[in-house]
Amino acid sequence: MPSRISTAALAATLSLAATAAIAGAADYSFEPVTAEMKKGDDVTVAVRLTHKQTGKAVTDAVIFKTRVDMAPDGMADMVSDVAPLPSREPGVYAFKTDLPMAGRYQVTLSAKVQGEPETVTGKVIVKATK
């Protein structure tokens, strides 16, 4: 009987190790908390980072690169400064930026997720209105 338990435990351990080994940066996604907001200066843009397989928010990511531009409307050279803000909700990462004109803006993010060797990158589209 102990042999069967040991075999089952070993199989479970190997199964978990195999699952962890195939996890990757593509297992995560960024999504806008609010996809539409008024144009202006010092606008707060918030994104949620989730693990696709579990649907759970990723609370311990370190966002180390951000960019906001108007690439979706053919104006990738129109870039706005981005400053991080404190998060009010687990798994939500907020930033202050300028959205000077109405249109679509692309928020590009790069993050490190604890335990994930690859960099997680994502692009989120938000719309600024008049």
KEKEKE-523788 format. One line per field, with one value per residue (C-alpha): residue in three letters; x, y, z. Coordinates in steps of 0.25 Angstrom, whole numbers, plus 5000, padded with zeros to 4 digits. Layout:
resn ala; ...
c1 X; ...
c2 Y; ...
c3 Z; ...
***
This chain:
resn met; pro; ser; arg; ile; ser; thr; ala; ala; leu; ala; ala; thr; leu; ser; leu; ala; ala; thr; ala; ala; ile; ala; gly; ala; ala; asp; tyr; ser; phe; glu; pro; val; thr; ala; glu; met; lys; lys; gly; asp; asp; val; thr; val; ala; val; arg; leu; thr; his; lys; gln; thr; gly; lys; ala; val; thr; asp; ala; val; ile; phe; lys; thr; arg; val; asp; met; ala; pro; asp; gly; met; ala; asp; met; val; ser; asp; val; ala; pro; leu; pro; ser; arg; glu; pro; gly; val; tyr; ala; phe; lys; thr; asp; leu; pro; met; ala; gly; arg; tyr; gln; val; thr; leu; ser; ala; lys; val; gln; gly; glu; pro; glu; thr; val; thr; gly; lys; val; ile; val; lys; ala; thr; lys
c1 5000; 5011; 5017; 5004; 5003; 5018; 5015; 5003; 5010; 5022; 5012; 5005; 5018; 5023; 5009; 5010; 5025; 5021; 5010; 5019; 5029; 5020; 5015; 5019; 5017; 5006; 4998; 4995; 4987; 4985; 4971; 4966; 4958; 4951; 4952; 4946; 4950; 4949; 4961; 4970; 4983; 4986; 4976; 4976; 4978; 4976; 4979; 4977; 4987; 4981; 4985; 4978; 4976; 4971; 4965; 4971; 4977; 4992; 4995; 5011; 5015; 5025; 5022; 5035; 5032; 5020; 5017; 5004; 5002; 4992; 4997; 4982; 4979; 4992; 4999; 5009; 5019; 5009; 5014; 5009; 5017; 5013; 5015; 5011; 5000; 4997; 4987; 4974; 4970; 4979; 4983; 4980; 4991; 4988; 4996; 4995; 4996; 4991; 4981; 4981; 4971; 4959; 4963; 4969; 4981; 4990; 4996; 5008; 5013; 5024; 5024; 5031; 5022; 5028; 5032; 5031; 5044; 5039; 5035; 5020; 5016; 5003; 4996; 4982; 4974; 4966; 4958; 4958; 4945; 4942
c2 5000; 5010; 5007; 5012; 5025; 5028; 5025; 5034; 5045; 5045; 5045; 5057; 5064; 5062; 5067; 5080; 5081; 5079; 5089; 5100; 5097; 5100; 5113; 5126; 5140; 5137; 5132; 5146; 5158; 5172; 5178; 5193; 5195; 5206; 5206; 5220; 5233; 5248; 5254; 5263; 5265; 5256; 5245; 5232; 5220; 5207; 5193; 5179; 5168; 5154; 5140; 5134; 5120; 5123; 5137; 5142; 5156; 5157; 5165; 5165; 5169; 5180; 5189; 5194; 5199; 5207; 5215; 5223; 5227; 5228; 5217; 5211; 5224; 5225; 5234; 5226; 5238; 5245; 5239; 5244; 5243; 5232; 5232; 5221; 5223; 5215; 5204; 5204; 5189; 5177; 5173; 5187; 5196; 5211; 5222; 5237; 5241; 5252; 5249; 5262; 5259; 5250; 5237; 5223; 5222; 5209; 5206; 5197; 5190; 5181; 5174; 5164; 5154; 5147; 5133; 5135; 5136; 5143; 5157; 5159; 5169; 5174; 5185; 5191; 5201; 5212; 5223; 5237; 5245; 5260
c3 5000; 5003; 4989; 4983; 4991; 4988; 4973; 4973; 4980; 4970; 4959; 4965; 4967; 4953; 4947; 4955; 4951; 4936; 4937; 4943; 4933; 4921; 4928; 4921; 4919; 4909; 4921; 4925; 4920; 4922; 4921; 4923; 4936; 4928; 4913; 4911; 4918; 4916; 4909; 4917; 4925; 4937; 4933; 4941; 4933; 4940; 4935; 4941; 4940; 4940; 4939; 4927; 4932; 4946; 4943; 4956; 4957; 4958; 4970; 4971; 4957; 4955; 4944; 4939; 4925; 4920; 4908; 4903; 4889; 4878; 4869; 4867; 4860; 4852; 4861; 4868; 4869; 4878; 4892; 4905; 4918; 4928; 4943; 4953; 4963; 4975; 4973; 4980; 4976; 4976; 4962; 4957; 4952; 4951; 4943; 4941; 4927; 4917; 4907; 4900; 4888; 4886; 4880; 4883; 4891; 4892; 4906; 4905; 4917; 4921; 4935; 4943; 4950; 4962; 4959; 4944; 4936; 4924; 4923; 4922; 4911; 4907; 4899; 4903; 4895; 4902; 4896; 4900; 4897; 4897
***
